[in-house]
């Protein structure tokens, strides 16, 4: 899957993220498989899920190929690309693009293990050296 720039990454709603997770985890995947996997977690009708799949295709987040009467869906963007785009969007919306205050807020509110704290210290030490 080719790397796309932040501007070309489609905006994905919270509900669409749930559909994308299924496709990212196992693709190509049929619409019926997506419906079955989300059926136990969400109170969505099969029609709603298929509408979201079609919307994600129109947004260029998913591609599809046909196999007989079935549509098989695959991601057109990686989970990493979408996470980075959403992170940048959140950073700009909530913290006016300032990463420092965001990190401070998250670290203050997070429950961190000793290992996680040590890992963060190492990352910050490397940043300081640059």
C-alpha beads as a LAMMPS data file, in Angstrom:
LAMMPS data file: protein, C-alpha beads

130 atoms
129 bonds

1 atom types
1 bond types

-500.0 500.0 xlo xhi
-500.0 500.0 ylo yhi
-500.0 500.0 zlo zhi

Masses

1 110.0

Atoms # bond

1 1 1 0.000 0.000 0.000
2 1 1 1.634 3.290 -1.081
3 1 1 2.288 6.025 1.466
4 1 1 -0.158 8.907 1.143
5 1 1 0.256 12.451 2.408
6 1 1 -1.830 13.848 5.274
7 1 1 -3.995 15.837 2.878
8 1 1 -4.891 12.726 0.868
9 1 1 -5.879 10.652 3.907
10 1 1 -9.687 10.616 4.116
11 1 1 -11.491 11.814 7.231
12 1 1 -13.028 8.760 8.863
13 1 1 -15.909 8.991 11.346
14 1 1 -15.909 7.059 14.621
15 1 1 -18.361 4.515 13.201
16 1 1 -16.286 4.132 10.031
17 1 1 -13.205 3.446 12.198
18 1 1 -14.978 0.347 13.522
19 1 1 -15.504 -0.900 9.963
20 1 1 -11.920 -0.041 8.981
21 1 1 -10.560 -2.015 11.960
22 1 1 -12.278 -5.156 10.655
23 1 1 -10.860 -4.620 7.160
24 1 1 -7.370 -3.745 8.443
25 1 1 -7.317 -6.881 10.616
26 1 1 -8.310 -9.308 7.866
27 1 1 -8.443 -8.459 4.187
28 1 1 -9.688 -8.933 1.626
29 1 1 -12.976 -9.338 3.480
30 1 1 -16.538 -9.653 2.206
31 1 1 -19.344 -7.329 3.260
32 1 1 -21.084 -10.261 4.944
33 1 1 -17.949 -11.033 6.977
34 1 1 -17.773 -7.397 8.111
35 1 1 -21.466 -7.556 9.075
36 1 1 -20.908 -10.801 11.012
37 1 1 -17.855 -9.451 12.877
38 1 1 -19.512 -6.178 13.830
39 1 1 -22.853 -7.794 14.646
40 1 1 -21.724 -8.938 18.078
41 1 1 -20.172 -5.589 18.978
42 1 1 -22.551 -3.078 17.418
43 1 1 -26.288 -2.748 17.100
44 1 1 -26.060 -1.889 13.399
45 1 1 -28.169 -3.388 10.666
46 1 1 -26.402 -5.109 7.767
47 1 1 -27.647 -2.281 5.544
48 1 1 -25.971 0.328 7.780
49 1 1 -22.646 -1.529 7.632
50 1 1 -22.854 -1.901 3.850
51 1 1 -23.629 1.823 3.566
52 1 1 -20.484 2.559 5.588
53 1 1 -18.431 0.254 3.357
54 1 1 -19.700 2.114 0.284
55 1 1 -18.989 5.474 1.912
56 1 1 -15.427 4.347 2.697
57 1 1 -14.961 3.288 -0.934
58 1 1 -16.179 6.741 -2.094
59 1 1 -13.755 8.370 0.358
60 1 1 -10.948 6.223 -1.117
61 1 1 -10.273 4.583 2.258
62 1 1 -11.229 1.163 0.867
63 1 1 -10.938 -0.596 -2.459
64 1 1 -12.955 -3.574 -3.602
65 1 1 -12.919 -6.334 -6.152
66 1 1 -15.734 -8.593 -7.141
67 1 1 -15.731 -12.348 -6.761
68 1 1 -18.920 -13.637 -8.304
69 1 1 -21.691 -11.735 -6.550
70 1 1 -19.498 -10.844 -3.565
71 1 1 -17.549 -7.671 -3.000
72 1 1 -14.187 -8.151 -1.290
73 1 1 -12.867 -5.075 0.514
74 1 1 -9.262 -4.102 1.212
75 1 1 -7.798 -0.973 2.789
76 1 1 -6.547 1.749 0.458
77 1 1 -4.831 3.475 3.384
78 1 1 -2.902 1.908 6.242
79 1 1 -3.941 2.079 9.869
80 1 1 -0.671 3.957 10.569
81 1 1 -1.458 6.615 7.960
82 1 1 -4.927 7.167 9.420
83 1 1 -3.659 7.268 13.002
84 1 1 -1.033 9.873 12.058
85 1 1 -3.596 11.995 10.200
86 1 1 -6.093 11.811 13.083
87 1 1 -3.349 12.606 15.603
88 1 1 -2.338 15.708 13.636
89 1 1 -5.964 16.781 13.325
90 1 1 -6.527 16.333 17.074
91 1 1 -3.321 18.193 17.888
92 1 1 -4.345 21.167 15.749
93 1 1 -7.982 21.206 16.894
94 1 1 -7.436 20.824 20.618
95 1 1 -3.899 22.090 21.282
96 1 1 -3.501 24.579 18.401
97 1 1 -0.691 22.434 17.010
98 1 1 1.461 22.519 20.176
99 1 1 2.702 19.002 20.921
100 1 1 4.374 19.846 24.249
101 1 1 1.194 20.802 26.149
102 1 1 -0.605 17.803 24.694
103 1 1 2.124 15.409 25.850
104 1 1 2.208 16.976 29.313
105 1 1 -1.578 16.584 29.593
106 1 1 -1.492 12.949 28.519
107 1 1 1.447 12.029 30.781
108 1 1 -0.145 13.725 33.792
109 1 1 -3.431 11.883 33.267
110 1 1 -2.012 8.486 32.260
111 1 1 -1.404 5.483 34.470
112 1 1 2.101 4.445 33.484
113 1 1 4.144 1.432 34.509
114 1 1 7.794 1.801 35.503
115 1 1 8.772 0.340 32.136
116 1 1 6.654 2.907 30.272
117 1 1 8.114 5.744 32.330
118 1 1 11.656 4.560 31.589
119 1 1 10.829 4.288 27.901
120 1 1 9.484 7.854 27.893
121 1 1 12.609 9.083 29.700
122 1 1 14.823 7.494 27.044
123 1 1 12.815 9.083 24.247
124 1 1 13.013 12.500 25.907
125 1 1 16.743 12.117 26.563
126 1 1 17.319 11.369 22.861
127 1 1 15.240 14.417 21.935
128 1 1 17.322 16.589 24.256
129 1 1 20.551 15.374 22.598
130 1 1 19.383 16.489 19.140

Bonds

1 1 1 2
2 1 2 3
3 1 3 4
4 1 4 5
5 1 5 6
6 1 6 7
7 1 7 8
8 1 8 9
9 1 9 10
10 1 10 11
11 1 11 12
12 1 12 13
13 1 13 14
14 1 14 15
15 1 15 16
16 1 16 17
17 1 17 18
18 1 18 19
19 1 19 20
20 1 20 21
21 1 21 22
22 1 22 23
23 1 23 24
24 1 24 25
25 1 25 26
26 1 26 27
27 1 27 28
28 1 28 29
29 1 29 30
30 1 30 31
31 1 31 32
32 1 32 33
33 1 33 34
34 1 34 35
35 1 35 36
36 1 36 37
37 1 37 38
38 1 38 39
39 1 39 40
40 1 40 41
41 1 41 42
42 1 42 43
43 1 43 44
44 1 44 45
45 1 45 46
46 1 46 47
47 1 47 48
48 1 48 49
49 1 49 50
50 1 50 51
51 1 51 52
52 1 52 53
53 1 53 54
54 1 54 55
55 1 55 56
56 1 56 57
57 1 57 58
58 1 58 59
59 1 59 60
60 1 60 61
61 1 61 62
62 1 62 63
63 1 63 64
64 1 64 65
65 1 65 66
66 1 66 67
67 1 67 68
68 1 68 69
69 1 69 70
70 1 70 71
71 1 71 72
72 1 72 73
73 1 73 74
74 1 74 75
75 1 75 76
76 1 76 77
77 1 77 78
78 1 78 79
79 1 79 80
80 1 80 81
81 1 81 82
82 1 82 83
83 1 83 84
84 1 84 85
85 1 85 86
86 1 86 87
87 1 87 88
88 1 88 89
89 1 89 90
90 1 90 91
91 1 91 92
92 1 92 93
93 1 93 94
94 1 94 95
95 1 95 96
96 1 96 97
97 1 97 98
98 1 98 99
99 1 99 100
100 1 100 101
101 1 101 102
102 1 102 103
103 1 103 104
104 1 104 105
105 1 105 106
106 1 106 107
107 1 107 108
108 1 108 109
109 1 109 110
110 1 110 111
111 1 111 112
112 1 112 113
113 1 113 114
114 1 114 115
115 1 115 116
116 1 116 117
117 1 117 118
118 1 118 119
119 1 119 120
120 1 120 121
121 1 121 122
122 1 122 123
123 1 123 124
124 1 124 125
125 1 125 126
126 1 126 127
127 1 127 128
128 1 128 129
129 1 129 130
